[in-house]
Amino acid sequence: MLKLCFYLILLSWNFAQAATLPPTVAAALKQVQIPLQHVGIVVWDSNQAKPRIRVNAQRSFNPASTMKLVTSYAALSLLGPAYTWPTEISIDGNLHDGILDGNLYLKGYGDPSLNLERFWLLVHQLRQRGIQQIKGDLVIDQSHFQLDQAGAFDDQPHRAYNAQPAALMVNFNSTAVSVAVHDNSIQLMAEPLPPNARVINHLTLSSAPCDEWRDLIHTDWQADSRQLIVNGPYPAACGEKSFAVTLGDASELAAGLFARLWQNEGGKFNGTWRTGLTPDNARHFMTYTSLPLALAIYDMNKFSNNVMARNLFLSLNQTGDVSSTALSAKTVTDWLRQKNLHFPELVLENGAGLSRIERIAPDSMAQLLRSAYHSPVFAELDSALPIVAVDGTMKKRGKDDLVATHAHIKTGTLDGVKTLAGYVTTQAGHQVIVVFFINDPHAAAGNAAQDALLEWIYRKK
């Protein structure tokens, strides 16, 4: 009898919550067989004391990449929009007439924006400062981050979203592979590559449509033979395409790119490369400064760059010479407490959302967004979020809806997870916070329900 009463109460509670949902949203969920108990929703006018809609709002959900909002707001608040990361270059031995009779040390501090072009600028500035020849070794110092040994998130270890963080991380620890069709043959180019690596092209031309071309291509990095093997059918209709892969070792990739750029700049390098610590007797030679944090967060959120978020998360701890995910997680929870934000259910693994264990409740995410809205860094956070029907991960969504261009939304996607969170500017000019989490086997089909909620919010008087 007690079990029956509990069931009836729970059922009526769910129905009561369902009644608060706009009919278009409820219908869209029903159509793709996503039950209400697997959905968490908060709709909250940023200037009102209480939310307008709350569905399973205190339940813990996997937020996928919307967890980047926590990392972004924490970074903007703790470090500031103008914060920059240094990359330190040191030398030992004698430097005379442009010849360094010793080693060159590159020590990273987590710059998430050190892409190929900016790494070229680092090498160029180093050459401009007078070093022409390095007789010693190139030493990559990754000691600022204390990283846990972790495998790939899934069975796609070479996909770029699986790139691992590093204190010295070049080009998001990924290699860009370009595919082109010329005269019924397929040409491949890849850069940057680790030292002595080569690309083996086993792609075959296909008459298939271009829709799912990326899923047809498989890559295999064979570290022992230094070969990146690319195989599978490639639709001729695709023409030119490009994709990114990660080959694992951030230090190796940085060393390979440094050697190539150094040679292109006319420099000579007689040694080899290795990882190691910068010795105390090494002399500081140059500091290369990153892009400001606000720009890094823009790139990170627009395209949901996981490894940038992981590097940013590791940068949050500023208390010592070494940082780790555990120290950064404590930094975030302490910061939340100072802002009177209490999220007991919060679980942080890497701050990027590429996790099966990270958790946050819709209520907590909405409170975080409301706090950000009333903070001095709201402009930087809001501008970094994808705009519906305009750019980033929201570019192809809502193009025929009135809400197009009027919402800044962070999205998240994993197997069984489809989430969004952000801000909608209504037709009446109100700023409304929205959180919509789906954790369900049919979550991939949840876009229509989420888009319907955004449209309903925009139209609501």
Secondary structure as UniProt FT lines:
FT   HELIX           2..20
FT   HELIX           23..31
FT   TURN            32..33
FT   HELIX           36..38
FT   STRAND          39..45
FT   TURN            46..47
FT   STRAND          53..55
FT   TURN            57..58
FT   HELIX           64..67
FT   HELIX           68..78
FT   TURN            81..82
FT   STRAND          86..91
FT   STRAND          94..96
FT   TURN            97..98
FT   STRAND          99..101
FT   STRAND          104..108
FT   TURN            112..113
FT   HELIX           116..128
FT   TURN            129..130
FT   STRAND          133..134
FT   STRAND          138..141
FT   TURN            143..144
FT   TURN            157..158
FT   HELIX           160..162
FT   HELIX           171..173
FT   STRAND          175..182
FT   TURN            183..184
FT   STRAND          185..191
FT   TURN            195..196
FT   STRAND          198..206
FT   TURN            211..212
FT   HELIX           213..216
FT   STRAND          218..222
FT   TURN            223..226
FT   STRAND          227..235
FT   HELIX           236..238
FT   STRAND          241..245
FT   HELIX           250..264
FT   TURN            265..266
FT   STRAND          268..269
FT   STRAND          273..275
FT   TURN            280..281
FT   STRAND          283..289
FT   HELIX           293..302
FT   TURN            303..304
FT   HELIX           306..314
FT   HELIX           325..338
FT   TURN            339..340
FT   TURN            344..345
FT   STRAND          359..360
FT   HELIX           362..373
FT   TURN            376..377
FT   HELIX           378..384
FT   TURN            388..390
FT   HELIX           392..394
FT   TURN            395..396
FT   TURN            399..400
FT   TURN            402..405
FT   STRAND          407..414
FT   TURN            415..416
FT   STRAND          417..425
FT   TURN            427..428
FT   STRAND          431..439
FT   TURN            441..442
FT   HELIX           443..445
FT   HELIX           447..459
//
